[in-house]
Amino acid sequence: MLCVNNRNLYADLHIHIGSARGRAVKITASRSLQLRSIIYQDAPLKGLDIVGIVDAGSMLVSAELEEMLHAGDLAELNKGGFLARNGVLLIAGCEVESREGVHLISYLPGLAAIKSWQQFLKTRVHNMQLSTQRVNASIMDIVKITEDLQGIFCLAHAFTPHKGVYGMWTDKLARQIGADINHIKVLELGLSSDTDMADTLTETRHFTYVSNSDAHSSPNIGREFNRLEMTNKDFHELRLCLENKDGRRVVANYGLHPRLGKYHRSFCPLCDKISEEDPPVTSCSFCGNPKIVMGVYDRIVAIRDYDNCHHPEGRPPYFYRIPIKDLPGIGPVTYNKLRQAFANEIEVMETVPIEDISRITGEKTAAVINDMRLGRLSISPGGGGKYGKVSQDSGCH
């Protein structure tokens, strides 16, 4: 059955909460990153129709969610999800660290599912108020409880050296969990990889890829996002979209060039050097240190099945984007001009004619935005927790 009356919606499905009810939730996130501000300030600013909050398992966050429901600031939908008064759809998710040491996200349809999830967790974690807790449960335990609660399971930032399932745990997921891999439908690419890199692995072919910000601060919300083709804004439609059913689908992924990711290349903490040799780099060429932070690119080259990407039929394109605030030559004054002139940041990045941008901010700013759209910015790679750097010259290399 084909989807009719389709709508293209922009979604960032991995955003953290810094604090709720005046207390810390995600320790490494900005305390000003809060549920209400994400929905009513950040999402409209960025141009996001759907936001996925991955800390809903926290008792603090769920309590604040209930308060917003009672106040009428959110409404729980019959088909799942929470719709805000401004039209933004909130998807409640829970990110945890499994017994294997990898990060996983379970998106849940409603408040009852969140409370059942919390019942499952309360004897398996040390602190129900904090997010991304280590859980006394395996990957498949998390998959099963997610399915039981009619949720959507996702492998979080799957290739990163810190807590990514392929980045630090296994080169073949099927070898670890066997046929149960068929229960997993969604993989998050992470900031240091893209579709071309992920599609050098055979077993990722049946996954739907998502590109999300993993934002720990307000300015980073929407630095990666997805364009989704759905009929309505609700959880059921999102499930159909991520499972590529009934004409619902991910139309495109947008995100940082992998070189900008802070774990793209291998890094030696002793020499404080990001590797420049051909991948895979597994030890430092300067000092011989074998205990390097292996880069995502290096790791994928080490475990890949193909030298070049093999995209399955229908794989959405991946477009390289850089947040407006991070583009070379765009300072606060220019940024504010763009914000005042146009509806939101995604519109500036994607649809506003370059001539219109030039009229507002001048030719230099318009040129750098156009170069970003066309992939012509030069990028030096990041690694070991340090982001790559972007400059405007002859192009990405």
C-alpha positions in Angstrom: 0.0 0.0 0.0 1.4 3.4 -0.9 1.4 6.3 1.4 -1.0 9.1 0.3 -1.0 12.8 1.3 2.7 12.4 2.3 4.4 15.1 4.2 8.2 15.7 4.5 9.1 16.3 8.1 12.4 17.1 9.7 13.5 15.1 12.7 16.4 15.0 15.2 15.8 11.8 17.2 18.7 12.0 19.7 18.6 15.0 22.0 19.6 15.0 25.7 18.1 16.7 28.7 20.6 18.5 30.9 18.3 19.1 33.8 14.7 18.6 34.9 12.9 19.9 38.0 16.1 21.8 38.8 18.2 18.6 39.0 20.8 17.1 36.7 19.7 14.4 34.3 22.5 14.0 31.7 25.7 14.9 33.6 27.7 15.9 30.5 24.9 18.0 29.1 24.3 21.7 29.6 21.9 22.3 32.5 20.0 24.8 30.4 19.0 22.0 28.0 15.5 21.4 29.2 12.4 19.7 27.9 10.2 22.8 27.5 13.0 24.9 25.9 13.8 22.1 23.4 10.2 21.9 22.3 9.2 25.5 22.3 12.5 27.3 21.5 15.1 25.1 19.9 12.9 23.0 17.6 11.3 26.0 15.9 14.7 27.8 15.7 16.2 24.8 13.9 13.2 24.0 11.8 12.5 20.6 13.4 9.1 19.1 13.2 10.0 16.1 15.4 12.4 15.9 18.4 13.4 12.6 20.1 14.3 13.1 23.7 16.4 10.1 24.9 16.2 10.7 28.6 12.6 9.9 29.2 13.5 7.0 31.4 14.7 9.4 34.1 12.1 9.9 36.8 12.8 13.6 36.7 12.1 13.9 33.0 8.9 11.7 33.1 7.6 13.8 36.0 8.2 17.0 34.0 6.5 15.4 30.9 3.5 14.6 33.1 3.4 18.2 34.3 3.4 19.5 30.7 0.5 17.0 29.8 -1.5 18.3 32.8 -0.9 21.9 31.8 -1.9 21.3 28.2 1.5 22.1 26.8 1.6 18.6 25.4 -1.1 16.1 24.3 -0.6 12.4 24.2 -1.7 11.0 20.9 -3.9 7.9 20.3 -1.3 6.6 17.9 1.6 7.4 20.1 3.9 10.4 20.6 3.3 13.7 22.3 2.1 16.8 20.3 3.0 20.2 21.6 0.8 23.3 21.1 3.2 24.7 18.5 2.9 21.5 16.4 6.3 19.9 17.3 6.0 16.1 17.9 7.9 14.8 20.9 9.1 11.2 20.7 10.1 9.9 24.1 13.2 7.7 24.1 15.4 6.1 26.6 19.2 5.7 26.0 20.9 3.1 28.1 24.2 1.3 28.3 23.8 -2.5 28.0 25.7 -5.2 29.9 27.9 -5.4 26.8 28.9 -1.8 27.3 27.1 -0.4 24.2 24.6 2.4 24.0 21.1 1.6 22.8 17.9 3.8 22.4 14.4 2.6 22.9 11.7 4.9 21.6 8.4 4.4 23.5 4.9 5.3 22.3 3.4 6.9 25.4 3.3 7.5 29.1 2.2 4.0 30.1 5.1 2.5 28.2 7.5 4.9 29.9 6.3 3.8 33.3 6.6 0.1 32.4 10.1 0.8 31.2 10.9 2.4 34.5 9.6 -0.6 36.3 11.9 -2.8 34.2 14.9 -0.6 35.0 14.5 0.1 38.7 16.2 -3.1 39.8 18.7 -2.9 37.1 20.3 0.5 37.5 21.9 2.5 40.3 20.1 5.8 39.7 16.7 6.3 38.2 17.1 10.1 38.0 20.1 10.1 35.7 20.2 9.3 32.0 22.2 6.7 30.0 22.7 4.5 33.0 24.6 1.2 32.8 21.8 -1.5 32.9 22.1 -5.0 34.2 20.5 -6.3 30.9 21.9 -7.5 27.6 21.3 -6.0 24.2 18.6 -8.6 23.5 17.0 -8.0 26.9 16.6 -4.3 25.8 15.3 -5.4 22.3 12.7 -7.6 23.9 11.4 -5.1 26.4 11.2 -2.5 23.7 9.2 -4.9 21.5 6.9 -5.8 24.4 6.2 -2.1 25.0 5.5 -1.5 21.2 8.5 0.6 21.0 11.3 1.2 18.4 14.8 0.0 19.0 17.9 1.7 17.7 21.6 1.1 17.9 23.0 4.4 19.1 26.1 6.0 17.4 27.0 2.5 16.3 30.6 3.1 15.1 32.0 5.3 17.8 34.9 3.9 19.9 33.1 4.9 23.0 30.0 2.7 23.5 29.2 2.0 19.8 28.2 -1.6 19.1 30.6 -1.9 16.1 33.0 0.7 17.4 34.0 -1.1 20.6 32.2 -4.4 20.9 32.0 -6.5 17.8 32.8 -6.6 14.1 29.8 -8.8 13.3 26.6 -8.3 15.4 25.1 -11.5 14.0 28.0 -13.5 15.3 27.1 -12.3 18.8 23.2 -12.5 18.7 22.6 -14.8 15.7 19.2 -14.6 14.0 18.0 -12.1 16.6 19.7 -9.5 14.5 16.5 -9.5 12.5 14.7 -7.9 15.4 16.9 -4.8 15.0 15.7 -2.3 12.3 17.3 1.0 13.0 21.0 2.1 13.3 22.2 5.6 14.2 25.3 6.5 12.1 26.9 8.9 14.6 28.8 12.1 13.9 32.0 10.5 12.6 30.5 8.2 9.9 28.1 8.4 7.0 26.0 6.1 4.7 28.9 5.4 2.4 31.1 4.2 5.3 28.4 2.1 6.9 27.4 0.4 3.6 30.8 -1.2 3.4 29.5 -3.7 5.9 27.3 -6.5 4.7 25.0 -7.0 7.7 24.0 -3.3 7.9 22.1 -3.6 4.6 18.7 -4.3 6.3 19.0 -1.4 8.8 17.4 1.9 8.3 20.0 4.6 9.0 19.2 7.7 11.0 21.5 10.7 11.5 20.9 12.6 14.8 22.7 15.3 16.7 23.3 13.5 20.1 23.0 17.1 21.3 24.4 17.9 24.8 23.8 21.6 24.4 21.1 23.8 22.7 23.3 25.1 19.8 24.1 21.5 18.7 20.4 20.5 18.3 19.8 19.7 14.6 23.5 19.5 13.6 22.4 16.2 12.1 18.8 15.4 11.1 16.6 13.4 8.9 13.9 14.1 6.3 11.0 11.7 6.8 8.1 11.0 4.5 5.0 10.4 6.7 1.3 11.0 6.5 0.8 12.2 10.1 2.8 13.3 13.1 2.6 10.4 15.5 4.6 7.5 16.8 2.8 4.9 14.6 3.8 6.8 11.5 7.4 7.1 12.7 7.5 3.3 13.2 6.3 2.8 9.6 8.8 5.3 8.4 11.8 3.7 10.2 10.7 0.2 9.0 10.2 1.5 5.5 6.6 0.3 5.3 3.5 1.5 3.4 5.3 4.2 1.5 6.6 5.9 4.7 10.4 6.2 4.5 13.5 8.1 5.4 13.9 10.4 2.4 17.4 11.7 3.2 20.0 11.9 6.0 21.8 15.2 6.7 24.8 15.6 8.8 28.4 16.6 9.4 31.0 15.4 7.0 32.6 12.4 8.9 35.9 14.3 8.9 34.4 16.8 11.3 33.5 14.1 13.8 35.6 14.0 17.0 36.3 10.3 16.6 36.8 10.1 12.8 40.5 9.2 12.8 42.7 7.3 15.3 44.3 9.4 18.0 47.3 8.9 20.3 46.8 10.4 23.7 50.5 10.3 24.5 51.5 12.2 21.4 48.3 14.2 21.2 48.3 13.5 17.5 45.5 12.6 15.1 46.6 10.0 12.6 47.1 10.9 9.0 48.3 7.6 7.6 46.2 5.3 5.5 43.6 3.5 7.7 43.3 1.3 9.6 45.7 2.9 12.2 45.8 0.6 15.3 49.0 1.9 17.0 50.8 5.3 17.0 53.4 5.6 14.2 55.2 8.3 16.3 55.7 6.5 19.6 54.4 3.0 19.0 51.7 3.4 21.6 49.2 0.5 21.1 46.6 2.1 23.4 45.3 4.6 20.9 41.7 5.8 20.5 40.8 4.1 17.3 39.0 6.3 14.9 35.6 5.4 13.3 37.1 5.5 9.8 40.0 3.3 10.9 37.6 0.9 12.7 35.3 0.6 9.7 38.2 0.0 7.3 39.4 -2.8 9.7 36.1 -4.6 9.8 34.5 -3.8 6.5 33.4 -6.5 3.9 33.8 -4.3 0.8 36.5 -1.8 -0.2 33.7 0.4 -1.6 30.2 1.0 -0.4 27.4 -1.3 -1.6 24.1 0.5 -1.1 21.0 -1.6 -1.0 18.1 -0.5 -3.3 16.3 2.5 -1.9 19.0 3.6 0.5 18.4 7.4 1.1 21.1 9.9 0.1 23.3 11.5 2.8 23.9 15.2 2.5 26.9 16.9 4.2 25.8 19.9 6.3 27.5 22.2 8.8 25.4 24.3 11.3 25.2 27.9 10.2 27.0 29.0 13.4 30.0 26.8 12.6 30.5 28.0 9.0 33.7 30.0 8.4 33.2 33.7 8.4 29.8 33.6 10.0 29.8 35.4 13.3 27.0 36.3 15.7 26.0 39.4 13.8 25.6 37.6 10.5 23.9 34.7 12.1 21.3 36.9 13.7 20.6 38.6 10.4 19.9 35.2 8.8 17.7 34.2 11.8 15.7 37.4 11.5 15.3 37.2 7.7 14.3 33.5 7.4 12.0 31.1 9.2 14.6 28.7 10.6 18.1 27.3 10.2 17.1 24.2 8.1 15.4 26.6 5.6 18.6 28.6 5.3 20.7 25.5 4.8 18.4 23.8 2.3 15.8 25.9 0.5 16.5 29.7 0.7 17.8 30.9 -2.7 21.4 31.9 -2.5 20.5 35.3 -4.1 18.2 36.0 -1.2 20.9 35.2 1.3 23.3 37.4 -0.6 20.9 40.3 -0.3 20.7 39.9 3.5 24.2 39.2 4.4 26.4 39.8 1.4 28.1 37.7 -1.2 30.8 36.1 1.0 28.3 34.6 3.4 26.1 33.4 0.5 29.1 31.8 -1.1 30.1 29.9 2.0 26.5 28.6 2.4 26.5 27.6 -1.2 29.8 25.8 -0.9 28.4 24.0 2.1 25.4 22.8 0.1 27.7 21.6 -2.7 30.3 19.9 -0.5 33.1 22.3 -1.4 34.4 23.2 2.0 37.8 21.9 3.1 37.9 19.8 6.2 40.8 18.6 8.3 39.8 15.4 10.3 39.0 15.2 13.9 39.9 12.4 16.4 40.3 11.5 20.0 37.6 13.8 21.2 38.6 16.8 19.1 36.3 17.9 16.3 37.6 18.4 12.8 38.0 21.9 11.3 36.4 23.4 8.3 37.7 26.1 6.0 36.6 27.6 2.7 39.0 26.9 -0.1 39.1 24.4 -3.0 36.8 21.8 -1.5 36.6 18.7 0.7 39.6 16.5 0.6 
